[in-house]
């Protein structure tokens, strides 16, 4: 109950900030909400939509630019109910050269498509209502 009004921020590392920005902003269409440079040895961007209660933070650590590979089940899932909107995002991702990857859980391949970001973290675009 205490978290009911909280905003959710998911933080992910990157080894290439420019490539991450292209994937999440140009590809997925997330908006830049904020950024910082050399904050305790980190650069970062916060992405999302001002009207939404989630944020995605991408960070680059100057002292350790290499990151550990993610698990294929390390997912961010966007439920996009509107078929035309979903297709526009998928088409935009593909036009930018991002190829779909097979999900480790076949459930996500039924009505969705999965893309791996430049660091291997996976994003599922699910053409369905939220599974809740």
C-alpha positions as CSV (number, residue, x, y, z in Angstrom):
1,X,0.0,0.0,0.0
2,X,2.8,2.4,0.8
3,X,4.1,2.2,-2.8
4,X,0.7,2.8,-4.4
5,X,1.5,6.5,-5.3
6,X,5.2,6.0,-6.1
7,X,6.8,6.4,-9.5
8,X,8.8,3.5,-10.9
9,X,12.3,4.1,-12.2
10,X,14.3,1.3,-13.8
11,X,18.0,1.9,-14.1
12,X,20.2,0.1,-16.6
13,X,23.8,0.5,-17.4
14,X,25.2,1.1,-20.9
15,X,28.7,0.9,-22.4
16,X,27.6,3.3,-25.2
17,X,25.4,6.2,-24.3
18,X,24.9,7.4,-27.9
19,X,23.7,3.9,-29.0
20,X,21.4,3.6,-26.0
21,X,19.9,7.0,-26.8
22,X,19.2,6.0,-30.4
23,X,17.5,2.8,-29.4
24,X,15.3,4.1,-26.6
25,X,14.6,7.6,-28.0
26,X,14.7,7.3,-31.8
27,X,13.5,3.7,-31.9
28,X,11.1,3.3,-29.1
29,X,10.1,6.9,-29.0
30,X,10.8,7.6,-25.3
31,X,11.3,11.3,-24.4
32,X,14.3,12.7,-22.7
33,X,13.2,13.9,-19.2
34,X,16.5,14.8,-17.8
35,X,20.3,14.1,-17.9
36,X,23.4,14.5,-15.8
37,X,27.1,14.4,-16.4
38,X,29.9,13.2,-14.1
39,X,27.7,12.8,-11.1
40,X,29.9,10.7,-8.9
41,X,31.6,9.3,-12.0
42,X,28.4,8.6,-13.9
43,X,26.7,10.2,-16.9
44,X,23.0,9.4,-17.3
45,X,19.7,10.1,-19.0
46,X,16.2,9.7,-17.7
47,X,13.6,8.7,-20.3
48,X,9.9,8.2,-20.4
49,X,6.9,10.5,-20.7
50,X,6.1,13.4,-18.2
51,X,2.5,12.2,-17.9
52,X,3.5,8.6,-17.0
53,X,4.5,7.1,-13.7
54,X,7.6,5.2,-15.0
55,X,11.1,6.4,-15.9
56,X,14.0,4.6,-17.5
57,X,17.4,5.7,-16.4
58,X,20.4,4.8,-18.5
59,X,23.8,5.3,-16.9
60,X,27.4,5.2,-18.1
61,X,30.1,4.7,-15.5
62,X,33.4,6.3,-16.4
63,X,35.5,4.0,-14.3
64,X,33.9,0.8,-15.5
65,X,32.5,1.2,-19.1
66,X,32.2,-2.6,-19.6
67,X,29.0,-4.1,-18.2
68,X,28.0,-7.7,-17.5
69,X,25.8,-9.3,-20.1
70,X,22.1,-9.4,-19.1
71,X,20.0,-12.5,-18.8
72,X,17.5,-13.1,-21.7
73,X,14.8,-12.8,-19.1
74,X,15.9,-9.3,-18.0
75,X,13.0,-7.6,-19.8
76,X,11.2,-4.4,-19.9
77,X,7.7,-5.0,-21.4
78,X,5.5,-2.3,-23.0
79,X,1.9,-3.3,-23.5
80,X,0.6,-1.4,-26.6
81,X,-3.0,-2.2,-27.1
82,X,-3.6,-0.2,-30.3
83,X,-2.5,-2.4,-33.2
84,X,-1.6,0.5,-35.5
85,X,0.5,2.2,-32.8
86,X,2.2,-1.0,-32.0
87,X,3.0,-1.6,-35.7
88,X,4.4,1.9,-36.1
89,X,6.8,1.3,-33.3
90,X,7.9,-2.1,-34.7
91,X,8.3,-0.6,-38.2
92,X,10.3,2.3,-36.8
93,X,12.6,-0.1,-34.9
94,X,13.2,-2.2,-38.0
95,X,13.7,0.8,-40.2
96,X,16.5,1.9,-37.8
97,X,18.2,-1.5,-38.2
98,X,17.1,-3.2,-35.0
99,X,16.2,-6.8,-35.6
100,X,13.8,-8.8,-33.5
101,X,15.2,-11.5,-31.2
102,X,13.5,-14.7,-30.2
103,X,12.3,-14.6,-26.7
104,X,13.6,-17.1,-24.2
105,X,10.0,-17.4,-23.0
106,X,7.8,-18.2,-26.1
107,X,4.9,-16.4,-24.5
108,X,6.3,-13.1,-25.6
109,X,6.5,-14.2,-29.3
110,X,2.7,-14.9,-29.5
111,X,1.4,-11.3,-29.7
112,X,4.6,-9.4,-29.2
113,X,8.1,-8.8,-30.5
114,X,11.3,-8.5,-28.6
115,X,14.3,-6.3,-29.4
116,X,17.7,-6.3,-27.7
117,X,19.2,-2.9,-27.0
118,X,22.9,-2.2,-27.8
119,X,24.0,-3.7,-24.5
120,X,21.8,-6.9,-24.9
121,X,19.0,-5.8,-22.5
122,X,15.6,-6.9,-24.0
123,X,12.5,-4.8,-24.6
124,X,9.2,-6.6,-25.4
125,X,6.6,-4.7,-27.4
126,X,3.4,-6.6,-26.5
127,X,0.4,-5.9,-28.7
128,X,-2.2,-6.7,-25.9
129,X,-3.8,-5.2,-22.9
130,X,-1.7,-5.4,-19.7
131,X,-1.5,-9.0,-18.4
132,X,-2.8,-7.8,-15.0
